[in-house]
Structure formats: structure tokens, C-alpha cells
Amino acid sequence: MANIPKLHPATTVANIKTCILVTLDYEGTQYNNWSTLMQLHCRAHMVLDHIIPAAPPSPTTESEADKVAAKAMWQRLDDIVRQWIYGTISNDLLNTILDQEDSALDAWNRLVRLFQSNKSARSLHLDTLFTTTKLDQFSGIKPYCTCIKVLSDNLRSVGAPVSNDIMVLRLLQGLTAKYKSFRTNVQHRVPLPRSRRSALCWNSKRTPV
């Protein structure tokens, strides 16, 4: 009975957007999340070396036919990974980095350079967003807290980590007037608690609008 070639895991992904739910855009606030999710996805589907090169493989005694087949499979997988990258970024960003001759690694590195090469400017932009974001810009507590958390993670990724105390105080400062008593209670605690997201969500349910 002839051997049936096994499907490579990467070839079974029908829609990358069902696996990576964030879309990277020029704003870059989702870069840390997008990069982490893409790396996890590539590792799980055995193609991480297409964006983060591994050590060169040891010489083999493969036949020429096997080498040609392996090269063709590598190119196919590389095109798949490149499609994943292109399929999870905004159209404006795609128009900026798209190059017909690129490999997946080329596309990946273009995004790395775009979002990490100028860390000072990125840090300043993210810090401005971090310090000016307020609850009244959102539909509720959960999206507000999530935004602050994402901005904090992105600041860390550009070498400007936010301490727990600053994180808690920033969350409190952005609250609306109806959370005044909650804010006062937390601000007078020493040391400040590590996370207030759960408490904020609970408090929002019991605080009348």
C-alpha cells in the first residue's frame, strides 16, 4: 500500500482570523498582542522558523528529488505564513509593507522595524494615550480596563514598563464621578492593591447610574 503524505498542520488553517482575533493597524496599540498571538500560532503549527529563524539544519543525505520536494514545501509554507501576516493587519498597513518578492521573514521584520525601531517616539505616543484615556470614552468598565492593560503591555514592550502603583492610580484617575467613593477608598490603601479590574467590575454592578 502506498504511503499517504501527512498534511502539514499549517495547511489545515482555513481562516487565520478565527485564530488571531486582533487586527494590527498603524496605531500599533495591538502590536504586542498581535506579535505574541502570531508567534504562538506559528509555533503550534510548526512554522515558527519562518518568522524567527532557527539554527541551520545539519547536512543530510537526501536525494535530489527529496531536496526539491522539501524546498517546494518550504516555499508553500512560507507563502502560507506570509498570508497569515497580511491577513491580520489593516489595509493601510498592508499597502505599506506589501512586496511581491518578500518572504514571510521579510514581512515580519518590516513590521518589527516599523513598531520597534523608533522606541522613543512609540513610547511617547503610548504614554500619552495611557495618561489621557478615561472611562467616559468607553461603553463600560471592562473595555476601559482592557485598554489600560493593553497600553501598559505595549509600554513594556518598548522598554517603558509601568509599575503596579502607576497602573492602579491611572485606572482610578480615569474613573467618572460615580466612582468617587471607590477611588478614595483604594487610594488610601497602603500598599496599593495589585489589580482593581475585578473590583471595578463588581462595583459597577452595584453602583447606581
Contacts in CASP RR format, 6 or more apart in sequence:
PFRMAT RR
TARGET T0000
AUTHOR 0000-0000-0000
METHOD contacts of the structure
MODEL  1
MANIPKLHPATTVANIKTCILVTLDYEGTQYNNWSTLMQLHCRAHMVLDH
IIPAAPPSPTTESEADKVAAKAMWQRLDDIVRQWIYGTISNDLLNTILDQ
EDSALDAWNRLVRLFQSNKSARSLHLDTLFTTTKLDQFSGIKPYCTCIKV
LSDNLRSVGAPVSNDIMVLRLLQGLTAKYKSFRTNVQHRVPLPRSRRSAL
CWNSKRTPV
8 45 0 8 1.000
8 46 0 8 1.000
8 73 0 8 1.000
8 77 0 8 1.000
9 44 0 8 1.000
9 45 0 8 1.000
9 46 0 8 1.000
10 45 0 8 1.000
10 46 0 8 1.000
10 47 0 8 1.000
10 77 0 8 1.000
10 80 0 8 1.000
10 81 0 8 1.000
11 76 0 8 1.000
11 77 0 8 1.000
11 80 0 8 1.000
13 19 0 8 1.000
13 45 0 8 1.000
13 80 0 8 1.000
13 84 0 8 1.000
16 41 0 8 1.000
16 83 0 8 1.000
16 84 0 8 1.000
16 87 0 8 1.000
16 88 0 8 1.000
17 87 0 8 1.000
17 88 0 8 1.000
19 37 0 8 1.000
19 41 0 8 1.000
20 34 0 8 1.000
20 37 0 8 1.000
20 38 0 8 1.000
20 41 0 8 1.000
20 84 0 8 1.000
20 88 0 8 1.000
21 37 0 8 1.000
22 30 0 8 1.000
22 33 0 8 1.000
22 34 0 8 1.000
22 37 0 8 1.000
22 88 0 8 1.000
23 30 0 8 1.000
23 34 0 8 1.000
23 88 0 8 1.000
23 89 0 8 1.000
23 90 0 8 1.000
24 30 0 8 1.000
24 31 0 8 1.000
24 34 0 8 1.000
24 88 0 8 1.000
24 89 0 8 1.000
24 90 0 8 1.000
24 93 0 8 1.000
24 111 0 8 1.000
25 89 0 8 1.000
25 90 0 8 1.000
25 92 0 8 1.000
25 93 0 8 1.000
26 90 0 8 1.000
26 92 0 8 1.000
26 93 0 8 1.000
28 115 0 8 1.000
28 154 0 8 1.000
29 126 0 8 1.000
29 129 0 8 1.000
29 150 0 8 1.000
29 151 0 8 1.000
29 154 0 8 1.000
30 150 0 8 1.000
31 111 0 8 1.000
31 115 0 8 1.000
31 154 0 8 1.000
31 157 0 8 1.000
32 150 0 8 1.000
32 153 0 8 1.000
32 154 0 8 1.000
32 156 0 8 1.000
32 157 0 8 1.000
33 150 0 8 1.000
33 153 0 8 1.000
34 88 0 8 1.000
34 89 0 8 1.000
35 111 0 8 1.000
38 51 0 8 1.000
38 84 0 8 1.000
38 85 0 8 1.000
38 88 0 8 1.000
39 48 0 8 1.000
39 51 0 8 1.000
39 52 0 8 1.000
41 84 0 8 1.000
42 48 0 8 1.000
42 50 0 8 1.000
42 51 0 8 1.000
42 81 0 8 1.000
42 84 0 8 1.000
47 77 0 8 1.000
47 80 0 8 1.000
47 81 0 8 1.000
48 54 0 8 1.000
50 77 0 8 1.000
50 78 0 8 1.000
50 81 0 8 1.000
50 103 0 8 1.000
50 104 0 8 1.000
50 105 0 8 1.000
51 81 0 8 1.000
51 85 0 8 1.000
51 104 0 8 1.000
51 105 0 8 1.000
51 108 0 8 1.000
53 105 0 8 1.000
62 70 0 8 1.000
78 103 0 8 1.000
78 104 0 8 1.000
79 104 0 8 1.000
81 104 0 8 1.000
82 102 0 8 1.000
82 103 0 8 1.000
82 104 0 8 1.000
82 107 0 8 1.000
85 104 0 8 1.000
85 107 0 8 1.000
85 108 0 8 1.000
85 111 0 8 1.000
86 94 0 8 1.000
86 98 0 8 1.000
86 107 0 8 1.000
87 94 0 8 1.000
89 97 0 8 1.000
89 111 0 8 1.000
93 111 0 8 1.000
96 114 0 8 1.000
97 107 0 8 1.000
97 110 0 8 1.000
97 111 0 8 1.000
97 114 0 8 1.000
99 106 0 8 1.000
99 107 0 8 1.000
99 110 0 8 1.000
102 110 0 8 1.000
115 122 0 8 1.000
116 122 0 8 1.000
116 157 0 8 1.000
116 158 0 8 1.000
119 158 0 8 1.000
119 159 0 8 1.000
122 158 0 8 1.000
123 155 0 8 1.000
123 158 0 8 1.000
123 159 0 8 1.000
123 160 0 8 1.000
126 151 0 8 1.000
126 154 0 8 1.000
126 155 0 8 1.000
126 158 0 8 1.000
126 160 0 8 1.000
127 155 0 8 1.000
127 160 0 8 1.000
129 151 0 8 1.000
130 148 0 8 1.000
130 151 0 8 1.000
130 152 0 8 1.000
130 155 0 8 1.000
130 162 0 8 1.000
130 170 0 8 1.000
131 170 0 8 1.000
133 144 0 8 1.000
133 147 0 8 1.000
133 148 0 8 1.000
133 151 0 8 1.000
133 174 0 8 1.000
134 144 0 8 1.000
134 174 0 8 1.000
134 175 0 8 1.000
134 176 0 8 1.000
135 141 0 8 1.000
135 144 0 8 1.000
135 174 0 8 1.000
135 175 0 8 1.000
135 176 0 8 1.000
135 179 0 8 1.000
136 176 0 8 1.000
137 144 0 8 1.000
138 144 0 8 1.000
138 147 0 8 1.000
140 204 0 8 1.000
141 197 0 8 1.000
141 200 0 8 1.000
141 201 0 8 1.000
141 204 0 8 1.000
142 201 0 8 1.000
144 174 0 8 1.000
145 171 0 8 1.000
145 197 0 8 1.000
145 200 0 8 1.000
145 201 0 8 1.000
148 167 0 8 1.000
148 170 0 8 1.000
148 171 0 8 1.000
149 197 0 8 1.000
152 162 0 8 1.000
152 167 0 8 1.000
155 161 0 8 1.000
155 162 0 8 1.000
156 162 0 8 1.000
162 170 0 8 1.000
164 192 0 8 1.000
164 194 0 8 1.000
165 191 0 8 1.000
165 192 0 8 1.000
168 186 0 8 1.000
168 192 0 8 1.000
168 193 0 8 1.000
168 194 0 8 1.000
168 195 0 8 1.000
168 196 0 8 1.000
169 187 0 8 1.000
169 192 0 8 1.000
171 196 0 8 1.000
171 197 0 8 1.000
171 200 0 8 1.000
172 179 0 8 1.000
172 183 0 8 1.000
172 186 0 8 1.000
172 187 0 8 1.000
172 196 0 8 1.000
175 182 0 8 1.000
175 183 0 8 1.000
175 200 0 8 1.000
178 207 0 8 1.000
178 208 0 8 1.000
178 209 0 8 1.000
179 200 0 8 1.000
179 203 0 8 1.000
179 207 0 8 1.000
182 199 0 8 1.000
182 200 0 8 1.000
182 203 0 8 1.000
182 207 0 8 1.000
186 192 0 8 1.000
186 193 0 8 1.000
186 196 0 8 1.000
186 199 0 8 1.000
193 199 0 8 1.000
END
